[in-house]
Amino acid sequence: MDVRLVVFDMDGTLLGAPKTFQELKEELKSKLLNMGVDEELIGDLTPMYESLKRISLETGRDFEELYSLLVELEAERIEESFLFDGAIEVLEFLRERRIPMALMTRSSRKAAMKALEMHGIEEYFSLISTRDDVPQEDLKPNTGQLEAIISHFGVEPSKVLVAGDHGYDIIPAKKLGCLSVKITGHTAGRMSFDVDVEPHFEVEALRELPVLIENLMKSYVVVPAYNEEKTIASVLGELLAHFKPEEIIVVNDGSRDRTGEIARSMGVRVLNHLVNRGLGGALGTGITYAIRKGARAVVTFDADGQHRVEDALRVMGPVVEGRADFAVGSRLRGDVSEMPFVKRFGNFLLDAITAVFAGRYVSDSQSGLRCINRECASKIRITCDRYAVSSELIIEAAKKGCRIVEVPIKAVYTEYSMKKGTNVFEGIKIAVNLLFDKLR
């Protein structure tokens, strides 16, 4: 994937401290009470900075006087702070790959700089954005703080990875179209309240982040294409938002139209079959090529426009995080509102047949959106040239002991894509082909 900037949160992501933010709130509340601020007016101080702004407006007290209390408490807390295991390693990992890093924190500049200098990590960051550097209305979870960082580096939001431990880090990333990864296992330094938002990726601890990023940066997309000149440009355009051109492999499967020409004009890798070999042949060529190029994860993505790139990222999640070897994007577990009944019924029959041979049930065995890690892909032997390959991949993966998971996705059906893929007749052929192939 094309990652050109990584933006880190500080507290709860890179470092923690014995004193929790809830304890910090209690200390701040005590100081405000000593100043004569009414307890009911103080409230629960969530979040603290915005609460002080409110108290200043409602009491007429000087905001800077109130704010100085919070800044000093934050700076004192930092004196006992510690880096999480793996912090230096992940920063070195990114620097070795010449990926710029920025820091985006809700802490004061005084506390943030004290922490960075104390732990010797200031030099890693090309830009440090603190609470004091942006207007209140821009501070995360609003988008302005992150937007300013992205603008400073001049990169597209889709090329930015935001790493944090809280929904306040993930919300602006998702709104701006950045990639996001949430560190779920850190408790020291985490804010005292939660916000429910789904990141693109998750790791339990910071030390796991280099492996995740390495897997992302060595992920390839295989796009089998046969006479797809009407859709190939838009499909590739969406993929190029997140993947480098050399990581996108279009297998031009004997097309008689401008499919190959259009793909080449967009700078992606194009592999040509002189004759049409079918979906199985195209996937076999593309996956084999990706593995030879060093892919650690391979995504398969249909060329007819029925998949969304945001769903591809979701399907990648379990594989690049190391929780699965083979992930299938299941339309049957997601939004089926646009899926015609005849396709649902046909898929159900093929799912049942696939389950007989695989020894496990997958709710959408015919989905063209998958992600397979290097080890699993290297074990799979593709023998079916045409649509039966979808079932064969699952059967092979199951028999080779690969961990298979399903991820809910939404299929986008258009009049054009409805003409593609399996139909009742094709389904019968798939069943017969599987029967003969697996019993011989």
N, C-alpha and C positions, 0 to 999 in steps of 0.2 A: 504494500500500500504506500501511497505517496504522503508521508508524514514530513512536513517541513518546519514545524514548530511544536514544541510541547510546553504547555502552560500548567504550572503546578500551583496548587493551594499550599499553604504553609502549615498551620495548626491542624493536627489530625492526619496530615498527609506525609509531610517530611519530618515533623517533630511533634513531640508531646511534652506534657509536664505533669508532675504529681497533682498540682492544684487544678481542679476541674473548672469549667466555665460556670457551672452552677455555684460553686464556692466563690468564684469571682463576683457573681451577681449578688451574693449575700454580703460580701465585703462592700461592694458599691452601694447597696441599699443602706447598709449601716452608716456609711459616710453621708449619704443624702439625708438620712433621718437626723444625724447630728447637725446638719446645716439647717434643719427646720422644715424640710420638705415633707408634706403630708404623706403618710404611708399609703393611703388609698390612691393618691395621685401617682406614686411611684409604680404601683402595679408589679408585674412579675419581671419587668425589665427585659422583655423578649421582643426584638433583639436590643442589646444594651445601647448601641450608638443612636439608633433611631428613637429609643425611649428617652434618652437625654435631650434630643432635639425637641421632643414633645413637651417634656417637663419645662424646658427653657421657655417655650412659647406660652405655656399655660400659667407659669408663675412669674414671668418677666425677669427671671434670673439670667445672668450672663452665661451664655452657652459655654464659652471658653473656660469659665470657672468650673462648671459642671464636668466638662469634657476632660479637664486636666486630672480629675480624680480617676477616671477610667484609664487614661494613658499611663499614669504612675502605677496603677494596679497591674496593668498588662506587662509593663517593664519589670516589675518585681517578680511576676510569675515566670518570666523568661529566664531568670537567674537559675532556676532549677530545671530548666528544660533539657531534653535529650533528643538526639536524632534517632529515628526508627532504624532498626536493622535493615541494611540494604540501601540506605539513602545515598551514601557516597558512591556505591557501586552503580546505581541507576543513573546518577548524574555523570559519572565517568563514561558509562556505556553510551549515553547520548552525545557527550562531547567527542568521543572517539569517532562517532559517525557524523560529526559536524552538523548535528541538528540543534538549532538555537533553542534556548530555554528562557522562559519568563516566569515571574512569580506574580500571582494575583491573590491578594489577601485582604480580609476585612480588618486585620489588625492595624494599629497605628504605625506610622513610619518609625517612630522611636523604638517600639517593641520589635518590629520586623527586622530593622537593621541591627539591633542588639543581638537578635537570635542568629542572623546570618553571619555576623562577625564572630560571635562567640563560638559557633560550630564550624567556622572556616569554609562556608559554602557560598559566600557572596559572589565570588569570581565566576561561578557557573552561570549566572543569570545576566542576560544582556539587557533586561528591563525588569524593574521591580515596581509593581503597582500596588500601593497600599490604600487604606481608607482615606488617608489625608491627601491623596493625589487626584481624587475624582469628586465631583459633586455627589451629594447624597443620592440623588435620583439615578445616578449611574452605577452605584455600588452594587456588586452582586448580591442577590440573584438577578438584579436588572442587568441588561445587556451592555450598557455603556462602558463599563470597566474593561470587559473582554474585547469589546469592539475597538476600543482605543489601542489595546495591545496588538490586535491583529493588524490594524491600520499602520501602526509603527513599523511592523516587519514587512508589510506589503505582500502578504500571502493571502490566498483564498481561504475562507473559513473551513472549507471541506478538507484542507490540508493540515488542519490544526488538531492536535490531541490535547484535551484538557483532563488533567489528573487531579482528583480530589476525593474527599471522604464523606461529602455531604451533598444533599440535594441543591444547596445554594451554589455549588460548583457546577453541577450537571445542568441545571435549568438554563443558564445563559448559553452554555455550549450547544444544547439542543436547539434553542431558539435561533441561533446564528448558523446552524448547520455544521458545527464542528463535531469531531469524534470525541467521545467521552469515556473515561474509565474511572470506576469508583473503587476505592480501597475500603473494603467492608469490615476488616477485622481490627482496625485501630480504634481503641476507646479513649486513650489519653489524648487530649487535645481536641476531641470532637465537640461540636456545639451542643448546647444543652437541650435542643429540641430537634425533631426530625421533620424532613419533608419528603414525601413519597414521590419519587420520579425515577424512571428506568434509564440507566446509562446504557451505552452500547456494549460495554465490556465491564467485567468485574474481576478483581483479584482480592484475595484475603489480606495479603500483606505487601508492603512496598517492595520487599526483596523478590517478589514474583513478577514485578513489572517488566524487567528486562526481557524475560522469556516471552511475555505477551507481546511486547513491542517487536521483538525479533520475529515472532510468528506473523505478526501483521505485515511487517516490512518484506517478508518473503512469502506473501500470499499471491497466488496467481488466479486468474479467471479464465475459464475455458468456455468459449461461445461457439457451439456448433451451429453452422448456418448453411441453409440450402435455399437459394432463391429468395433472399430476405432483403432485397434492395429497398423496399418500402419502409422498413423499420430499423435496419442495421445502424444507420447514422444516429438516430435518437437513442437507441440502446447503448451504443458505445459512448455517446456524449455523457450519459448519466454515469456510466462506469468510470469514465476518465476524471470525474470529480474526485474520486477517492483512490484510483489506481493509476500507476504509471503506465504509459503506452506499452512498454516492453513486458508488462505483467499481464496484459490482456491478449489472449490467444484466440483468434478467430480461425476456426477450421472451416474453410470454404469447401464444402462437400460436393464438388462437381457442379456448382451453380452455373446456370445458363444466362444469368442476368448480371447486373453490375455489383453484386454483393462484394466480391473480392476487391474490386476497384475502389469502392466507397470505403471499405475497411482500411485499405492501404493508405488512402488519402488522409485518414485520421491518425496515422502514425503507429497503429497497433501492429502486433505481430500477426501475420496472415500465413497459415499453412494451407496448401491447396491439395485437394484430391482431384485427380484427373477425371474420375468418374464418381458418380454418387454412390457412396458406400453405406449410407444410412446413419441414423443417430448413434448406433453403437460404434461404428467405424470412426465417426468424427470424435466422439468422446474418448475413444481409445487413443487416437492420435494426439489429441490435445492434452490429456492427462499424462501420457508418457513423456511428451515434450516438456511439460511443466516440471515433472520430477527430475528430468535430466538437467534442467536449468537451476535446480536447487530449491524448488518450492517446498515450504514446510506445511502449507495448506493450499488446497485446490478447490476453488468454487466453480460449479457448473451453472451456467446462466443461459436461458433460452434467448434466441435472437428475435423472437416475434413480438416482444414488448409486453408479455404477460407477467413479468416479474418486476418488482420494485427494488431499487438498490438498497433502500433502507431495510427491506426484508433480508437482502443478502447479508448485510452487516449483522442482523440478528441471528441468522443461520450460522454465520462464522463464529459467533460468540462461544458456544460450548467447546468448539474445536481449538481455537487459538488460546482459550483459557486452560486447556488441558483436561477438561471434564469429559470429553467424548472424542472418539476417533472419526465418527461419521455422523453428520447431522443432516436431516432431511427437512426441507421446508414443507410443512403440511398445510395444504389449503383446507383440508377437512377439519383441522383443529383451530383454524382461524376464521376469518369472515368468508362465509360461503354464499353470501347474498347474490354475487354475480356469477356463481358457478351453476350452469344449467343442470337440471335434474338428471338428464341422460348421462352426463359426464360423471356426476356423483355416483350414479348407480354402476356405471361401467368401471369406475375406479374401485368401488367396493368389491366387485367380483375379482378384479385383478389383484387387489390387496389380499383377498382370501387365498388365491392361488399362490401368490408370492409367499405368504405365511406358511403354506404347506411345505415348501422347499427350504425356506429360510429357518423355520423353527421358531419364528417370532413374528408378531403382527405389527405392521407399520401402516398407519391410517391413510397415507398418500404415497404409495409405492411408486406411482407414475410421475411424481413431481420432478420437474427439471432443475429445481433449485436445491443444490446440495453443497456441503463442504466436507472435504475428506482430508485427513492429515497425511503426511508423507508416508508414515509407516503402514497405515491401512491401505492407501492407494497402491503402494508397492506390492502388496500381497494379492490384490484383486486381479483376476485374469478375465478379460473381456473376450467372449467368443461370439456373442450375439451382435450382428451388424445393425439391426434395426431397432424398433421401439422396445423390444423385449429386454434391451440392455438396462432399462430402468429397474426392472425386477431383478435382473441378474446382478446388478451392483449390490443390491441389498442382500441377496442370497449369498454372494461371495463374501461380503463383509461379515455377515453373521457367522458363516462357516469358518472364517479365519479368526474369529474371536474378537473382532473390532467392537468397541462400545458404540452402539447406535442410539441416537436420541432424535426426537421430533421437535421442531420449533414451529409454532403457529405463524402462518403468513397469509397474505391476501393476494389472490390471483386477479389480475386485471384482464377481463375478457373484452375484446373488441370483435367487430365483425370479421376483421382480418385474422386475429389469433384463433377464432372459433373454427376456422378452416384447417388449422394446423393441429398437430398432435394426434392422439388416439381417438378412434371412433369405435362403434360396435364391431365392425368388420375387422379393424386393426386389433381390437381386443381379443377376438377369437384367434387371430393369427399369433398374437403374443402367447396366449395360453398353449396353443399347439406347439409353438417353437420351444417354449420352456419345457413342456412335457418331453419332447423328443431329445432336447439338448441335455437335460439333467438326468434322464434315465439311460442314456447311452453309455 
